[in-house]
Amino acid sequence: MANSKMHPFHLACALLALALGVRTARAQDATAFQLNVGHTGSVSMPGFAPPLKLLWKTSLPGAGLSYPLIVDGMVYVTDSAYQHKQFDGTSLFALDAATGKIKWKRFVNNAQHDPRRDTWSNATYDNGRVFMLDLYNVLNAYDAKTGKLKWSQLEDQYDVANDGSPPTAAGGSVYMKSYSIDEANGSRQWTGFMSGTGVTSPAVGDGGMYEASECNYFKFRLTDGFPLWHTDLGCFGGLSTVPQFIDNQLFVREPTIVAPNSILDAETGATLGTYPQIGSTMVPALYDDGASRFMVVPNGTSLVRYDVTNPASLVSTWSTTLDDTRIVSAPLVVNGYAIAGTAKGGLYVVSPQGETVWSANLGRPVTETVERGTSSPLSGLAAGDGIIVVPTQGDKGNKQALFAFGPG
């Protein structure tokens, strides 16, 4: 479990939300990329265990589906609009988590959209609202139950390449690339400084917001954006990626050979250890079973688990081949079970001992997790409220689909 300390201001906001009947996130909700504000990709869900059964399948238009959010009986997902009849927007869908039926949909029109490329968005949840940031840097806040637009703000220069990075909402604030935004009205709370371009989603933990950009890593104080530390690996040609926070440590990746993947001390930014360059889909899942800390990483057609309890000395504990095509989704870990999808359309559950204990053929490729793409939203699997939700690519009719599975 990721350690975090709530500032008194954010605690007061949470207590006020409870008093007003606003739905705050629980530990088993999926509220951001890789499930939570630390982006660990791991969650504990009581009663969840294989075998699984298909609960529903819902087809959606568009050319790319984001990672889903799962909160309070609802599933939220955004899309890429290039294949829409309108070539100028992106949509947010809200589905019933029990049936997959669309409860509401909101289309965001980008009047200046260039029809030669996609426009897309990603979302996060906090305090009864869904916050959607699009490629053009417009942040919209919606009531999670009704879809009513609460506010809409242009948060930075319009149409900045790659600035549609997934936001992260926590404790009354929406954190996006070098900014903190007030969830209540969209006003700027503070501005940090982070150079570089590319898709990155801030991680939150231990009173700080963490960002990663081109061999540079940052921690900003949540309350006012004061830079607590900056670690520069001194390399050139790196790329922005999503940092991951767990147990007072920050896991950062460079998907090239210019710098090692590193484990940093979240308090100081000091390097505690490194881990291998593995696979083309580099986002791992991190979890703590109470005695040890583990990392599950895709490596071609296999999932590999490392014991990372001692960052200076990693140990591979198992490697399991899934099928004859590469793993394309960032893996998740639910109750110690690793879950991943493949380009062949396979969905696999691997036990804590490294044995494949359940699988299904979805009949279409699982949507790939591509941090450095600019034509589609950042995608991934989601787990929350007792279910797994899987975005897949389009079929011959160009209909993408979400699949939902639960314990059989």
Steps between C-alpha positions, in 0.01 A plus 500: 500500500628847411569726795355850487450788741197726460552870555250660744350708218435191288368314805255782561387481137442127532298541821292773337435276202376225729276744683346612169447142386765516227639163400873483583722230358563175685816291494343254256384765251688570176536879488803564276744338258624171648211511748610753761680829562828315550451320163602170661266284292410297808190474716342281767142396423327276758373178346675543168663180371500292181326343319334800341185532292394751236254745653441721196643633176420847364597633156601865469585724201834666438859401432646448847379440855668627816561319826162473677413647839282286730325678786174456690332262256610694191765459229640808323704490180610754238558452129687630198274667246681458169252236380192694609271669249611819672874544456534752776459359847528236766242329720463390860275198558343404833382137520315297760765272652246219547359495146731700273211720385590861422351728766622825345744629241667838456655613173767771514524703181842628397408765245857540376572129479721388213314211327833349390566377854302365791386700796472318830470534875567324830317521830528470878247491789473664841223621732206415277645653183668372186771727360585465131808660345520502120787529255432873468557559874134563587399355838130423554335403829184289495264379770579129512137388534321734260770615258412864563788730405617683813774708336735508203839671490788536258785418737798598286594599147246358255600198292845436648637169371451215749358722773191281524688287753266318741411708807502367856239622751539473877397688812309778324759573231559387144869455425615528142831573335665747743168635628257466788138586417217561748238227449220736605539761226799421276715786626879467510632429852868491412740451213817296520769474238580192295680509168449253219214360297314173481223320681539482877247479781591640842525254789390609847625376837677603821387861468643544154422495129758315290576549131742343254634661186801410284742370766377759751282424801321745727311518828274800567334566835126441469395807695685769304710339226830569672771286329617252764757333279614456142706203382681540168666191353693724263401322181357615168233345283282367780121494491223595738338206676261443792670486844372249757490552877488220757628466856697829502677406178465632146545270200598684180575369154695602194380288204832549320857409586594859589438439872408213729157440645539622857353465847522830687456595864174697499622721785830607345506394133815294559545190284451180702534253215428425135299240313533342153377636168229244428243490223350765277207563734700623791239591760525244784264418783631545855360342813583425861373178657585614852834322513662581164464743211464372143503633145325321211628599154413387146790359301388412149264204538575450871423657833797527736480561873782657698540525874593868545496505879870587489532760220876444477461129429199387295412132475292340222250265665317367193447546126184371329427489125140593413449437125691535175441874464641779710338642808357841411326617817668631809446218752285527811526311827178421689528314832843378389374371161669656195272588207606595145366510144670413171499610137326172414204586722595283792421602858702312762501465877825378659518381861741644759710187436529575128247246364239592238173419679246649258484643148249615241510581128328834437501459123673833440828657616516661841565873462869575540644717777714755314631785713669677212216491251328818379207356304301325773433529872727316740336161547520213746300248697300597808399316816261633760181427694546126443533503119765516226433723197699449179510744202546333160572618149240535226356212299422500126215742564742724689312454824726495802380315805528487876489157664420460870587189702427397855554195721324191363 
